[in-house]
Amino acid sequence: MEIDYRWRGAASDDELVALTLSHGGNPEPGWWDRVRPHSLGWVTGRAGGGALIGFANVAWDGGDHAFLLDPKVDPAHQRGGIGTELVRRAAAGATDAGCTWLHVDFEPHLRGFYFDACGFRPTDAGLIALS
């Protein structure tokens, strides 16, 4: 299947709600409309018919650090390299914007994807639960 990947490609809030629901997530309608103006960029992946089947957001600190957030691929299209390509293109977009680092947080079951398929490496990090 041919996938059309775009850096800062058009994506509606409704499409992201549907994509999030497709894999059991808990979308918050209006989220993308609020977040988009604060993002460095994002990558969309669309199937031949134009359906949004993949997405990854990139936030940043305005300088050297970019943060990969909310990557998702429709379950019917997972395990075919789409997620890896979304991350690769997100990293390229952050690099082109002048960032030096791309950070990601993830749940333990995604370790193989991020470390093996995408090339991230483990680092020391900290976290405070605020709620």
Secondary structure, 3 states (H helix, E strand, C coil): CCCEEEECCCCCHHHHHHHHHHCCCCCCCCHHHHHHHHCCEEEEEECCCCCEEEEEEEEECCCCEEEEEEEEECHHHCCCCHHHHHHHHHHHHHHHCCCCEEEECCCHHHHHHHHHHCCCCCCCCCCCCCC
